[in-house]
Amino acid sequence: PSAHYAQLYRKHALTGGHVIMLGAGNEQAAIDALASWRDGMQVGGGITADNAQLWISRGASKVIVTSWLFPGALFSEERLQALERCVGRDRIVVDLSCRRSGDGAWVVAMNRWQTLTDMKVEQGTLDMLARYCSEFLVHAADVEGLCNGIDEDLVAALGRWAPIPVTYAGGASTLDDLELVDRLSNGRVDLTIGSALDIFGGSRIRFDDCVAWNHVKESSVLL
C-alpha cells in the first residue's frame, strides 16, 4: 500500500518523494500516503489551480503540475500564475518531462509523454518558469523505464541551466548513476530511481544502498 512507502521514506528522512496519481481511482491511495507523512512528500497527477490547495491541506509538501499548464499543448503562463497565487511559489513543482526532437532540442511532452508541446527545455524557459515555482521535475521520456542508462546530455544541460533545484528521472540502472548525475550536474541535479529499485520490484539497485549513498553525500556536504 502507498502508506507503506511513505512510512519507509519517513523512517529514512527521504523528503520530496513523489506520489503520482496515474489515471482514475488513485486518489485514496494518495491521501493515505500523504497522511502517513504530512509535509514530507509531493503529489502530482491532475493538479490544477482548483484543487492544489486541497492537496496541500491533505499533507503534500508541494504539488507537481504538468498537463494542466498546456491546454491544447500550448503553454499557459496565466495558468501557472494562477496556481502560484493559490498556493505560493514555494509549494509548486513544474514537471518538464520531455522528449528529444529531430533538431536535438528537448521538448516538453504531456499526456503520458505522447503529445509534444510548444515548449523547449532550455535556459530561457527555466529562468522564466523559476519565477513561479521552487523546483523542476524532469523525466527523460525517451529512456524512462528502460533501465538502460540516463540521458547524460540532458542531466549536464540541466546542471548548467537550472536556477532552482531539479530532480531528474529516467533510465537509472545502477547505483553508480547517483554519482554520475551528481558529477555531470556539478551537484545541482538530484536523481529519482524507479523501475530498477528493489522495493518497486526491480533487481538492479538496492534501496538500502541508495539510503547509504545519501547519508555519505549529506555528510560530505556538512564537512
LINDA-V509638 format. One line per field, one symbol per residue. ss: DSSP state (H for helix, E for strand, L for the rest). burial: I if it has 9 or more other ideal C-beta (glycine too) atoms within 8 Angstrom, else O. A space follows every 50 residues. Layout:
# LINDA-V509638
ss=???
burial=???
This chain:
# LINDA-V509638
ss=LHHHHHHHHHHLLLLLEEEELLLLLLHHHHHHHHHHLLLLEEEELLLLLL LHHHHHHLLLLEEEELHHHLHHHLLLHHHHHHHHHHHLHHHEEEELLEEE LLLLLEEEEELLLLEEEEEELLHHHHHHHLLLLLEEEEEELLLLLLLLLL LHHHHHHHHHHLLLEEEEELLLLLLHHHHHHHHHLLLLEEEELLLLEHHH LLLLELHHHHHHHHHHHHHHHHL
burial=OIIOIIIIIIOOOIOIIIIOIOOOOIOOIIIIIIIIIOOIIIIIIOIIIO IIOOIIOIIIIIIIIIOIIIOOIOIIOOIIIIIIOIIOIOIIIIIIIIII IOOOIIIIIIOOIOOOIOIOIIOOIIIOIIOIIIIIIIIIIOIIOOIOOI IIOIIIIIIOIIOIIIIIIIIIIOIOIIIIIIOIIOOIIIIIIIIIIIOO OIOOIOIOIIIOIIOOIOOOOOO
